[in-house]
Amino acid sequence: MRTLRSFSRLHAFAKHFACFCFAGSLSLPNIQAQQADTLAFRVVSYNVENLFDLRHDSLKNDFEFLPSSTRHWNYSKYRKKLNALARTLVTIGGWTPPALVALCEVENDSVLRDLTRYSLLREADYHYIVTQSPDERGIDVALLYQRHLFKPLGTQYIRITPPAKTLRPTRDILHVCGLLLNGDTLDVLVAHFPSRRGGAKASEPYRLHVAQQLKHTADSLIRHRQLPQLLLMGDFNDPPASKVVRKILQAQPPSPEEAPAPNCLYHLLARKAKEEHPYGSYKYQGQWELIDHLIVSGNLLRPANGLHTNEAQADVFTAPFLLEADKKHGGTQPFRTYLGPRYHGGVSDHLPVVAEFELVY
C-alpha cells in the first residue's frame, strides 16, 4: 500500500509539472522503498487486419466492411474476430494481459470499446488511445494500456503530410508519454507506414518520408528527456535491413561488445530476422518477412535501468491457433480473416511481436 500511495502522489506531481511535448524533460523523485521489487512488463505490437465495425462512416471509404458489401461483413464475423484477438492477447500474457499493446488497422473508438469491454478482454480493464487519421479507408493506430502500470501524461497525434499531391493520406503517428510504477516516464510511439501497393521500390519514398518524421520525433525526445526511454512499435511495411529502418531510423541490433548508448535506437528483433530462417510476422508470396517492429532507446537495454529488456526477451508470437498450413508454398502462414474478398475465418494476416521488460519499483 505504501508503494501505491507513493505512486499516486508522484502521478499528481507529474501532471502538475509536466510539459509533454518537447518543452523539457520530466524529472521525478525516485521511489525509496525498503526493498526493490520487480514485475514483468510485456509489450505487444500487432496489425489486426482490418478491424472494422458494421456502421458506415460517411467521411470514409469503409464500404468493403459493411453487411451489404461483397465481403458480407456481419455481426457474427465481427464478434468472432474480437474474441480471437482477445484470446491472442490473453495467451501472450499467460493469462496476465500485456501492459501495452500497439494496434494497427483499427477503424475507430467503437471497435476498441467493443474489444476492451465486450470481449474476453473485459476483465483486463484496458484503457485505450486511438488516432483520428485522414486515411481514406478510415484505419488508425491505437494503444491499449493497463492503467495501474502505465498512466498517460499526454498524447500527441503527429499528422503526416504526403510528399506529393498524388499520394493518398496515411495514418498519423501516435505518441503517448506515460508514468510508470517506479516514477519514470516512458515515451511510446506507434506507427503504421504506407503500404507497398504499386511495388516496394515505387512506394518506398513515402515510407522514407514517414520514417524521417518518426526519427525527428524520437530525436527530439532523446534530446529533451533527462532519462530518455523510448519504445517504437508498429507495422513499417519494411524489414529491419531496409533503408527505412537502418538508414533513416538508424535502428541497429544491440552490440554484444559495447554498452548501449542512451541517444541511439536499437532493434530488438533485427538479429533474429537476419540469422533465423524462416522468420517473420508476415508472409508474402511464400516468404516470411519481419515488417512489425519493436525498437527501443539505449537506456531500456541497460540492466541497471528501472525498466529494461534484451534481445532474448523479444520474439514473434506463434501460437498454433494463429497459423495454418500454407498449401501453395509449404510450411505455415498466418491464419487470416480474409483471403482477398473471401471470408476465411482466421485472426489476422500478421503475427504479433512481443517483448518482455523487467520493471523495478
C-alpha positions as CSV (number, residue, x, y, z in Angstrom):
1,M,0.0,0.0,0.0
2,R,2.9,2.4,0.8
3,T,4.2,2.0,-2.8
4,L,0.8,2.5,-4.4
5,R,0.2,5.7,-2.3
6,S,3.6,7.0,-3.4
7,F,2.7,6.2,-7.0
8,S,-0.5,8.2,-6.7
9,R,1.4,11.2,-5.2
10,L,4.0,11.0,-8.0
11,H,1.3,10.9,-10.6
12,A,-0.3,14.1,-9.2
13,F,3.1,15.7,-9.1
14,A,3.9,14.8,-12.7
15,K,0.5,16.0,-14.0
16,H,1.1,19.4,-12.3
17,F,4.6,20.0,-13.7
18,A,4.6,18.0,-17.0
19,C,5.2,19.9,-20.2
20,F,4.6,17.0,-22.5
21,C,5.7,17.9,-26.0
22,F,9.4,18.5,-26.1
23,A,9.5,21.6,-23.9
24,G,11.6,19.8,-21.3
25,S,12.2,16.5,-19.6
26,L,10.1,15.2,-16.8
27,S,12.2,14.6,-13.7
28,L,10.6,12.7,-10.9
29,P,12.0,11.7,-7.5
30,N,12.9,8.1,-7.1
31,I,10.6,5.9,-5.0
32,Q,12.6,4.9,-2.0
33,A,11.4,1.5,-0.8
34,Q,12.8,-0.7,1.8
35,Q,13.3,-3.4,-0.8
36,A,13.1,-3.2,-4.6
37,D,10.6,-5.4,-6.2
38,T,10.2,-6.4,-9.9
39,L,7.4,-7.4,-12.2
40,A,7.0,-8.4,-15.9
41,F,6.1,-5.5,-18.2
42,R,5.1,-7.0,-21.6
43,V,4.6,-5.0,-24.7
44,V,3.0,-6.2,-28.0
45,S,2.8,-4.8,-31.5
46,Y,0.0,-6.2,-33.6
47,N,-1.5,-5.5,-37.0
48,V,-5.0,-6.9,-36.6
49,E,-6.1,-6.9,-40.2
50,N,-9.0,-4.6,-40.8
51,L,-10.8,-4.4,-37.5
52,F,-13.9,-2.6,-38.8
53,D,-17.3,-2.2,-37.2
54,L,-20.6,-2.6,-39.1
55,R,-21.5,1.0,-39.4
56,H,-20.8,3.3,-42.4
57,D,-18.7,6.4,-41.7
58,S,-19.9,9.0,-44.2
59,L,-16.4,10.6,-44.3
60,K,-14.5,7.3,-45.1
61,N,-14.4,4.7,-47.7
62,D,-15.3,1.8,-45.5
63,F,-17.9,0.2,-47.9
64,E,-15.9,-3.1,-48.0
65,F,-16.7,-3.9,-44.4
66,L,-20.5,-3.5,-44.3
67,P,-23.1,-6.2,-44.2
68,S,-24.2,-5.2,-47.8
69,S,-20.7,-5.4,-49.2
70,T,-19.2,-8.2,-51.3
71,R,-17.3,-9.3,-48.1
72,H,-20.6,-9.7,-46.3
73,W,-19.1,-8.4,-43.0
74,N,-21.6,-9.1,-40.3
75,Y,-22.1,-9.2,-36.5
76,S,-21.2,-12.9,-36.1
77,K,-17.9,-12.4,-38.0
78,Y,-17.1,-9.3,-36.1
79,R,-17.7,-10.9,-32.7
80,K,-15.6,-13.9,-33.7
81,K,-12.7,-11.6,-34.7
82,L,-13.0,-9.6,-31.4
83,N,-12.8,-12.8,-29.3
84,A,-10.0,-14.2,-31.4
85,L,-7.9,-11.1,-30.9
86,A,-8.7,-11.0,-27.2
87,R,-7.7,-14.7,-26.9
88,T,-4.4,-13.9,-28.6
89,L,-3.6,-11.1,-26.1
90,V,-4.6,-13.2,-23.1
91,T,-2.5,-16.1,-24.4
92,I,0.6,-13.9,-25.0
93,G,0.4,-12.8,-21.3
94,G,0.0,-16.3,-20.0
95,W,-3.4,-15.1,-18.6
96,T,-1.7,-11.9,-17.5
97,P,-2.5,-9.4,-20.3
98,P,0.3,-7.3,-21.6
99,A,0.9,-3.9,-20.1
100,L,1.0,-2.1,-23.5
101,V,-0.5,-3.2,-26.9
102,A,0.1,-1.2,-30.1
103,L,-2.6,-2.0,-32.6
104,C,-2.6,-1.2,-36.4
105,E,-5.6,-1.3,-38.7
106,V,-8.4,-0.4,-36.3
107,E,-11.2,1.6,-37.6
108,N,-12.3,3.8,-34.6
109,D,-13.1,4.2,-31.0
110,S,-16.1,1.9,-31.4
111,V,-14.1,-1.2,-32.2
112,L,-11.7,-0.6,-29.3
113,R,-14.6,-0.2,-26.9
114,D,-16.0,-3.5,-28.1
115,L,-12.6,-5.2,-27.9
116,T,-11.8,-4.0,-24.4
117,R,-15.4,-4.1,-22.9
118,Y,-17.3,-6.8,-24.7
119,S,-14.8,-9.5,-25.5
120,L,-12.6,-11.9,-23.5
121,L,-10.5,-8.8,-22.5
122,R,-13.3,-7.2,-20.5
123,E,-11.7,-8.5,-17.2
124,A,-8.3,-6.9,-18.1
125,D,-9.6,-3.4,-17.6
126,Y,-7.7,-2.0,-20.6
127,H,-7.9,1.7,-21.4
128,Y,-7.0,2.9,-24.9
129,I,-6.0,5.9,-27.1
130,V,-6.7,6.0,-30.8
131,T,-5.8,8.4,-33.6
132,Q,-8.2,10.1,-36.0
133,S,-6.2,9.9,-39.2
134,P,-7.0,11.2,-42.6
135,D,-6.6,7.7,-44.1
136,E,-9.2,7.3,-46.8
137,R,-10.4,3.9,-45.6
138,G,-10.6,5.1,-42.0
139,I,-8.0,2.8,-40.4
140,D,-6.0,4.1,-37.5
141,V,-3.4,3.1,-34.9
142,A,-4.1,2.7,-31.2
143,L,-2.5,1.9,-27.8
144,L,-4.1,-0.3,-25.2
145,Y,-2.6,0.1,-21.7
146,Q,-3.1,-1.2,-18.2
147,R,-3.5,1.9,-16.2
148,H,-2.0,0.5,-13.0
149,L,1.3,0.0,-14.9
150,F,1.2,2.9,-17.3
151,K,-0.6,6.2,-16.7
152,P,-0.7,8.6,-19.7
153,L,0.6,12.1,-19.0
154,G,0.0,13.4,-22.5
155,T,-0.8,12.4,-26.1
156,Q,0.3,13.8,-29.4
157,Y,-1.1,12.9,-32.9
158,I,1.6,13.5,-35.5
159,R,0.0,14.3,-38.9
160,I,1.9,13.2,-42.0
161,T,1.7,15.5,-45.0
162,P,2.1,13.4,-48.2
163,P,5.3,14.3,-50.1
164,A,3.3,14.5,-53.3
165,K,-0.3,15.6,-54.0
166,T,-0.9,12.4,-55.9
167,L,-0.3,10.2,-52.8
168,R,-3.1,9.2,-50.5
169,P,-3.1,10.4,-46.9
170,T,-1.6,7.9,-44.4
171,R,-2.0,7.2,-40.7
172,D,-1.0,9.6,-38.0
173,I,1.9,8.6,-35.7
174,L,0.6,8.2,-32.1
175,H,2.9,9.5,-29.3
176,V,1.9,8.8,-25.7
177,C,4.0,9.7,-22.7
178,G,3.2,7.8,-19.6
179,L,4.2,7.4,-16.0
180,L,5.5,4.0,-14.8
181,L,5.0,2.4,-11.5
182,N,8.6,3.3,-10.5
183,G,8.1,7.0,-11.2
184,D,10.0,7.1,-14.5
185,T,8.4,8.2,-17.8
186,L,8.1,6.1,-21.0
187,D,7.5,7.6,-24.4
188,V,5.6,5.2,-26.7
189,L,5.4,5.9,-30.5
190,V,3.1,3.8,-32.7
191,A,3.2,4.0,-36.5
192,H,1.7,2.2,-39.5
193,F,3.7,3.2,-42.5
194,P,2.3,3.4,-46.1
195,S,1.8,0.0,-47.8
196,R,3.8,-1.4,-50.7
197,R,1.0,-1.1,-53.1
198,G,2.4,-0.5,-56.6
199,G,5.6,-2.2,-55.7
200,A,8.1,-2.0,-52.8
201,K,10.6,0.3,-54.7
202,A,7.9,2.6,-56.1
203,S,6.3,3.1,-52.8
204,E,9.5,3.4,-50.7
205,P,9.8,7.2,-50.9
206,Y,6.6,7.6,-49.0
207,R,7.7,5.3,-46.2
208,L,11.1,7.1,-46.0
209,H,9.1,10.3,-45.6
210,V,7.2,8.9,-42.6
211,A,10.3,7.4,-41.2
212,Q,12.0,10.8,-41.2
213,Q,9.1,12.2,-39.2
214,L,9.3,9.4,-36.7
215,K,13.0,9.8,-36.4
216,H,12.7,13.5,-35.9
217,T,10.2,13.0,-33.1
218,A,12.4,10.3,-31.4
219,D,15.5,12.5,-31.6
220,S,13.6,15.5,-30.1
221,L,12.5,13.3,-27.2
222,I,16.0,12.0,-26.6
223,R,17.5,15.5,-26.6
224,H,14.9,16.9,-24.1
225,R,14.4,14.0,-21.7
226,Q,16.7,13.7,-18.7
227,L,16.3,9.9,-18.9
228,P,15.1,9.1,-22.4
229,Q,13.1,5.9,-22.5
230,L,11.6,5.4,-25.9
231,L,9.6,2.5,-27.4
232,L,8.8,2.5,-31.1
233,M,6.3,-0.1,-32.4
234,G,4.1,-0.8,-35.4
235,D,3.9,-2.0,-38.9
236,F,6.5,-0.3,-41.0
237,N,5.9,-2.3,-44.2
238,D,9.6,-2.8,-44.5
239,P,12.1,-5.3,-42.8
240,P,14.9,-4.4,-40.4
241,A,17.5,-4.4,-43.2
242,S,15.6,-1.9,-45.2
243,K,16.7,1.7,-45.8
244,V,13.7,2.8,-43.8
245,V,14.9,1.1,-40.6
246,R,18.7,1.1,-41.0
247,K,19.4,4.4,-42.7
248,I,16.5,6.7,-41.6
249,L,15.6,5.4,-38.2
250,Q,19.2,4.1,-37.6
251,A,17.9,1.3,-35.5
252,Q,20.6,-1.4,-35.3
253,P,20.8,-4.7,-33.4
254,P,22.4,-4.2,-29.9
255,S,26.1,-4.9,-29.9
256,P,27.3,-7.7,-27.6
257,E,30.7,-5.9,-27.1
258,E,29.5,-2.3,-26.5
259,A,27.2,-0.8,-23.9
260,P,24.0,0.6,-25.4
261,A,24.1,4.4,-26.0
262,P,21.2,6.3,-24.4
263,N,20.8,8.5,-27.5
264,C,20.7,5.6,-30.0
265,L,17.9,3.3,-31.2
266,Y,18.1,-0.5,-31.1
267,H,16.0,-3.1,-32.9
268,L,15.1,-6.0,-30.6
269,L,14.3,-8.4,-33.5
270,A,16.8,-7.4,-36.2
271,R,19.4,-10.1,-35.4
272,K,16.8,-12.8,-35.3
273,A,15.3,-11.6,-38.6
274,K,18.8,-11.8,-40.2
275,E,20.0,-15.1,-38.7
276,E,16.9,-17.3,-38.3
277,H,15.2,-18.6,-41.4
278,P,12.3,-18.6,-41.9
279,Y,11.5,-15.8,-39.5
280,G,8.9,-13.1,-39.7
281,S,5.5,-11.6,-38.7
282,Y,4.0,-11.6,-42.2
283,K,4.2,-14.0,-45.2
284,Y,4.2,-12.6,-48.8
285,Q,4.4,-14.9,-51.8
286,G,5.8,-17.7,-49.7
287,Q,8.4,-15.7,-47.9
288,W,8.3,-14.7,-44.3
289,E,9.2,-11.1,-43.5
290,L,9.5,-9.1,-40.3
291,I,7.6,-5.9,-41.0
292,D,6.3,-5.4,-37.5
293,H,8.9,-3.8,-35.2
294,L,10.0,-3.3,-31.6
295,I,12.6,-0.6,-31.3
296,V,14.0,0.9,-28.0
297,S,16.3,3.6,-26.9
298,G,19.6,2.6,-25.3
299,N,18.5,3.1,-21.7
300,L,15.9,0.4,-22.0
301,L,18.7,-2.1,-22.7
302,R,20.7,-1.3,-19.5
303,P,20.1,-3.9,-16.8
304,A,20.6,-1.2,-14.1
305,N,17.7,0.8,-15.5
306,G,14.4,0.7,-13.8
307,L,12.7,-0.6,-16.9
308,H,14.9,-2.9,-19.1
309,T,14.9,-5.8,-21.6
310,N,17.2,-7.5,-24.0
311,E,17.1,-9.3,-27.4
312,A,16.4,-12.7,-25.9
313,Q,13.1,-11.4,-24.4
314,A,11.7,-10.3,-27.7
315,D,10.2,-12.5,-30.4
316,V,7.3,-13.2,-32.9
317,F,4.4,-14.9,-31.1
318,T,3.4,-18.1,-33.0
319,A,0.6,-19.8,-31.1
320,P,-0.9,-22.7,-33.2
321,F,-4.3,-21.1,-33.5
322,L,-2.7,-18.1,-35.3
323,L,-1.3,-20.3,-38.0
324,E,-2.5,-22.6,-40.8
325,A,-0.8,-24.8,-43.4
326,D,0.5,-22.9,-46.5
327,K,-0.8,-25.3,-49.1
328,K,0.8,-23.4,-52.0
329,H,4.3,-22.7,-50.7
330,G,4.7,-25.1,-47.9
331,G,5.2,-24.6,-44.2
332,T,2.7,-22.4,-42.3
333,Q,1.3,-18.9,-42.8
334,P,-0.8,-16.6,-40.6
335,F,-4.5,-17.6,-40.3
336,R,-6.1,-14.6,-41.9
337,T,-9.6,-13.2,-41.6
338,Y,-10.0,-12.8,-45.4
339,L,-8.3,-14.2,-48.5
340,G,-8.9,-11.4,-50.9
341,P,-12.7,-10.8,-50.8
342,R,-13.4,-14.3,-49.4
343,Y,-14.0,-14.8,-45.7
344,H,-11.5,-17.2,-44.3
345,G,-12.4,-17.1,-40.6
346,G,-8.9,-16.5,-39.1
347,V,-7.5,-13.9,-36.8
348,S,-5.1,-11.7,-38.8
349,D,-2.7,-11.8,-41.7
350,H,0.1,-10.7,-39.3
351,L,1.5,-12.3,-36.2
352,P,2.1,-10.2,-33.1
353,V,5.6,-9.3,-31.9
354,V,6.3,-9.3,-28.2
355,A,8.9,-8.1,-25.7
356,E,9.1,-8.7,-22.0
357,F,10.7,-6.0,-19.9
358,E,11.5,-6.1,-16.2
359,L,10.1,-3.2,-14.2
360,V,11.9,-2.4,-10.9
361,Y,9.9,-0.4,-8.4
